[in-house]
Amino acid sequence: YENSYAVIIGINNYNSENVKDLGYAVEDAESIANLLITKLGYNEENIHLLLNEDATQINIKNKLYQIAMEAGENDRILVFYGGHGETIPLPSGGEVGYLLPVDGNPDNLFSTGLSMQEFKQISEMTSAKHVLYLVDVCYGGIMTVGTRSLAKNNFSDDEKYLTKITTEPARQIITAGGKGDKAQERAIWGHSAFTKELLSGIEDGLADSDQDGYITSNELGIYLSKKVYITSEENQTPVNGRYGSGEGEFVFVNPAYIKEIVEDKIDDALSSSDVNIMDNSQVERAYSEIQNTLNFMLRGKSGEKSYISNFDQQDKYLDSTFVGPFSKNVLEENIFSDDDTKNEVQSFFKKYIQQYYDYKNFRLSSYL
């Protein structure tokens, strides 16, 4: 993918008194956004978070349309919704599903809700190669088609399979459950059952069923169907579907696989180079020795019982280019007055604080 976009929606508190407030939809949305940024490489500027009062019908529709128009043909769009949903039966025997925005009226979903037909239209309007809807709602009427996923064992190797599914278009949706299911959220989880398992499935790589380093939407859907059914104590079973005939797959790189690759590359680099690894305990001992020396000089020359407890003056890093001149100036100007003592302080800082570099048999002080 060239760019990755996301619209993340979470609603705990609804305007209507007829709608029961939720406990963790906002937390779910924030956790998904954090996962995308910290583990999956999404640019924070491309993630649009709509929570509670910001998740109005018009704001959601405008943001979805904006992202749909921005995304290019090699981009992907992820839409997450945490909140309430409703299913309306049709006289013909079918049904249509609606998401309820913060200002939605359950008695007039046609005018105030977001139908799954509108979601489908967004996926048809955009040039994005892959679109995935993660809908933490239990309901029917998602209006998907029953196209099957490409079987991995039909390809001679992993690379050909991955190339095929990432080249083909994909419009996919996973909902927290079907019609009649009861979505679960509990304080002990801090999430809904769906989002709890969604986070672990991606972040911990548990949904990567074949352990090839990639999590496809199909793998994620199968994983969630099993895990959420168990976690929710058989109250809900996620539903996995598609819009259109595209056989591609929305793909996440397994974060656990990324970590493994990085660790292997570091090990390879260290084993093939002459880099000397310093034990951090050596650094801590050297730091302590400098502190002790300064405290000894301070107490010995000033006759006071004060001591230096920290070099960095509450800054984050011990930076010799700052700490050296700063501490030297403080000691010379404010504590020591005679020239001999100043020379001692200068010698100390040249030896222990100021940066240096080695060239052949010479050690050159940056101070000099």
Secondary structure by P-SEA (a helix, b strand, c coil): ccbbbbbbbbbcccccccbbbbccaaaaaaaaaaaaccccccccccbbbbccccccaaaaaaaaaaaaaaccccbbbbbbbbbbbbbbbcccccbbbbbbcccccccccccccccaaaaaaaaaaccccbbbbbcccccccccccccccccccccccaaaaaaaaaabbbbbccccccccbbbbbbccccccaaaaaaaaacccccccccccccccaaaaaaaaaaaaaaaacccbbbbbbcccccccccccccaaaaaaaaaaaaaaaaaaccbbbbcaaaaaaaaaaaaaaaaaaaaaacccccccccccccccccccccaaaaaaaaaaccccccaaaaaaaaaaaacccccccccccbbbbccc
